[in-house]
């Protein structure tokens, strides 16, 4: 599996799989990480790539002491389904 990248210049988390990049656009305000949009290329849809990105992103937020506020419907649904990251939702 690819490593999570945090492109702070573009406010975007990224992960590569099968030569394609999934991403999550965000805004960081203080200790709150707003996830505005999560997307995977068509070729990766249905493979779990966006979920793996969200898992890595949520783990990074936890390690950095950040709270996630999902704006994106996919991010919100993923966080509701993955109760092991309930501590980072705020």
C-alpha positions, 0 to 999 in steps of 0.5 A, a space after each residue: 500500500 502507498 504512503 499517505 502524503 500531506 501536500 500542505 501547499 495544496 491542502 490535500 492528502 494523497 495516496 497512490 495505488 495502481 499508478 493512480 492518486 486518490 485525494 482528500 481536500 481539506 482546510 486546517 483551522 487551529 486543531 480542526 481538520 475540515 475534510 471538504 472533498 474525497 475522491 478516487 479516480 474512476 479506475 479505483 472506485 469500488 476497490 476501497 482506495 478512498 477508504 484506505 485514504 480515509 483510514 490513513 488520514 484519520 490516523 494522521 489526524 489522531 497522531 497530530 492531535 487534530 479533530 476531523 469535521 467532515 464536510 464531504 458526505 463520503 468522509 462523514 459516512 466513512 467516519 460513521 462506519 468506522 467507530 474506531 476513529 470516533 475519538 478524532 471526530 469533532 
